[in-house]
Amino acid sequence: MINKEDIQNQIVQAVGTVRRTNPMAGSITNTVTINFVANAQLAVGGSAAMVYLPDEGEFLAKVGGATYINVGTLLPIYEETLPSTAKVLHDTGKPWVLDPVAVGIGKLRTHLLRQFREYKPSVIRGNASEIIALAGLWGLDGGTGESNVRGVDSTDSVSAAKAAAVALAKWTGGVVAVSGKTDLITDGFVIVLSHGGSHFMEKITGAGCSLGGVVAVYATATSPFIAAITATAVYNLAGKRAESKVDGPGSFQVQFLDELYNATAADIANNPFEIEEV
């Protein structure tokens, strides 16, 4: 079993590599949050590229270090763009992050998310209700046939999504990150519980979406498991620090980006977390 010191050392290495190499992680993401996703990726040391056309998605999948796919605010063109991009990522072995925003709402979203089952994302990041609903859509343990997603909000606790997260991770051979009051990250065999964050994250648009983009940045430099842990840790650290310096969500968003930028590798590695065996 991986121990805490091993994880911390790998976090430090991942943060250092990203800041030194400025890797590109392309994104096909929610139109509501494109700006925030890109800015967060830049703040942690990555390079952002935001696209929505099929040929551009396939191009980024080939040349980028990792790719982030978010199914929020779907456009008709995404029926072609998202599966073709995911197929290239799968066939070339490139890491990619899936955010199943509002899973269970609408025919196109459901159709696309069903297709992604075979393309096995390296990391799935979502709230508890999204993770439970996706496991159900894919016919895996811990999932349900009905979605409890309310728009982009979760109505389930992180602990309620544990079985679904483990099942999804084992199916994909990758990692699942469940966002909530205490974040859960699992590779299907080990669970990491990460602490921190801020209540202001629920008052701004794009906290979860941008986290997925930052996971993709770190996935260019380390394993999907460490990438998800690192991104979650820096978000929890930056959220906690930003909250202590502001008095509202508008100023929080600006301060949060500053804290992402200023967080040291050691600070990120030392953000509180625990390890459990599945």
N, C-alpha and C positions, 0 to 999 in steps of 0.2 A: 504493500500500500504506500502511495506517495505520502511524504510527510510535509509538515508545514514549512520547514526550512527549504526543502526542495522547491516547493511552489514559490516561495518568496525569492529565491535565487533566480528562478526562471522568469518571474515578473520583472525583476531588475534588468535581466538580459533583454527581454522583449521591449521594454520601454527604451532602453539605450539604443537598441538596433533601429527602432522606428525613428527616433530623433536624429540618429546619425545618417540614415539612408533616405528619409522622406519618401516612403513607398506609396505607390498609387493603389487605392482601393476604389474601384468604380461602384456607382450606385444607380439603381433604378428604384426610385423611392416615391413616397407620398408627396404629392404636389404641395400639400399644406406645410410640409416640413423640410423641403429641399435645402433652403438656406441654412437652417439650423444644423442639419446633418453635415453639410459641407464644412461649416465653420467649426463644428466639434472635431471633425476629422483633421482639419488643419491645426487646431489647437493642440492636439496630442502629438503632432509631428508628421502626420500623413499628408498625402496629396489627394484631392478630391476630383472626381469626374462624374458628372450627373447626366444621364442619357435616358431616352425613352424609345428610340427607334430600334427595330430589330437588328439591322446591320451594325449599328453602333454598340448595342448590347453584346453581340457576338464578338466584335472587335475588342471591347474592353475585357471580356472574359478571357480572351487569348493573351492580351498583352499586360493586363493588370496583375498585381500580386494576389488579389482576392476581390470578390464582388459581393455587394449587399443588394438583396432583392426584397422589396417591401410591397405588399399587395394593397396598400391603402389607396384611396381615390383613383380607382382603375379607369383607364381610357380604353376604348375599343382596340386600339393598336396593341395593347398589352397581351391580347389573346395570342398574338404572334411573337411579340418580343420576349415575354417571360419564359415560355417553354424552350424557345430556341437558345436563349442565353443559358438557361439552366442545363440544357443538354450539352452545350459546349463545355461548361464548367465541369460537369460530371465526366464527360469523355476525356477531358484533358487532365483530370485530377486536380484542378485548381480549387482552393478552399472557397466556400461561399456561405453566406449567412442569409437565412430566411426569416422574415418577420411576417407571420400570418395574421396581419391586422384584420380585425372584424371577421374572422373565419366564421362561416355559417350564414353570412349575409349575402344574398345574391347568387345567381346562377354562374356568372363568369368567375367570380372569386372562388366558388366551390369547385368549378371545373379546373381552374389553374392549380389550386392547392392539391387536388387529387393527382394531377400529373406530377407534381413535385415529389410524390412518394417514391417514384422510381429513380429520381435524380439525387436522392439522398444528400440533403444539405449538410455541410460540415458543422454548422451551428444553427439551431433554431432558437430565436429569442422572442419571447412574448410574455404577456401577463398570464396569470393562472387560468383564467377562463379560456383564453386562446389556446393554451397548451392542451388543456383537457379536450377542447373541441377538435383540435387537429388530430389528437390521438384517436378520437372517435371516428373522424372522417377517414382515417387510414386503417381503421379496424384493429387498433392496438389496445393492449391492457390499459386501464385507467381512464380511457376515453368514454365519452357519452355520445349518444346519437343526436342530442340537442345542444345548441350553443347557448351558454349563459353570458355571452358577450353583450354588453350594452354599449353599442357604438364602438368606441375604442377602449372602454373601461371594463375592468374585471369585476365580477360579482362573486368570485371564488377566492379563497385564501391560497397562499403559496403552498402551504402544507397539503391542501387538498389536491394539488396538481403533482405531487411527488411521484405517484405511480405512473401517471401519464408521461412525465418527463423522463423517467427511467426507461419506459417502454420505447419512447421515441428515440432516445439516445442509442439504445441497443439495436433498434431497427436500422438506423442510419449509419451506425458505427462512428457517430460523431458526438456532439455535445448539445445539451438543451439548457438554456438559461431562462429562469422564470423570475420576472421582476415583481417586486412587491415591497412590503415594509422591511422584510429580511429577504434578500435575494438568494435564490437557489440555483446552483450550477452543477450539472452532473454529466458524466460520461457513461452512465449506466452502471458503473461499478463503485464510484466514489461520489459523494455529495459534498460540495463546499457551500457553506452558508456565509454570505457577506453582509456586513452591517454598515450603516451610515445613511447617507442620503438626506433628503429634505422633504417636508410636506409641500413646499413650493413646486416640486416636480410635478405634482398633480394639477397645478394651476397654470402651467405653460404648455404650449403645443410642441411636441417633438422630443420630449425627454427620452421616451422609449425608442423612437425611430432613430434618433442620433446615437443612442447607445449601440444599436445594431450596426450603424455605420462605423463606429469606433471599434467594435469587435472585429469587423472586416480589416481595419487598418492593422490591428495587432496580429491578425491571422496571416498577414504577409511575413511575419517575423518569428512565429512560434507555433506550437500545436494549437488546434482549435480549443482544447480544454484550457490551456494557459491564456489564450487570447480572450476567451470569455471571462475568465476570472480577473484578468488584468483590467479589461474594460469596465467590468462591474465595480472593481475596487476603486478605480480612478473616479468613476461617477459618484460612488458613495462618499469618497473623500471630498471631492469638489463640491458636492451638494451640501454636505455638512459645513464646510468652511464658508461657502457662499451665504448660506442662511444666517450665519452669525454676523454678517456684515451688512445685511440689507433689511428692508421692512416691507417688501412687496414683491410680487412675481415679475414685474417688469425689470426692476433693478437686479433681481435674482438671476434672470437669464443672462444679462451682461456679465455679472460677477462670476457666474458659473463658468462661462467660457474662459475668463481670466484664471480661475482656479484650475481648470483643466490644463491650461498652458503652463502655469507656475508649479504644478505638483512635481516633486522630485521622484525619481525611481524608488528611492528608499521609502519615501512617504507612502507611495502607492502600495508597495510590498507589505508595509506594516499596518495598512488599514485592517481593522479587526475582521477575522473570519475563523470559522471552525471547519473541521473535516469529519465526515461520517462515512462509514461503509454502508453500502446499499444492503 
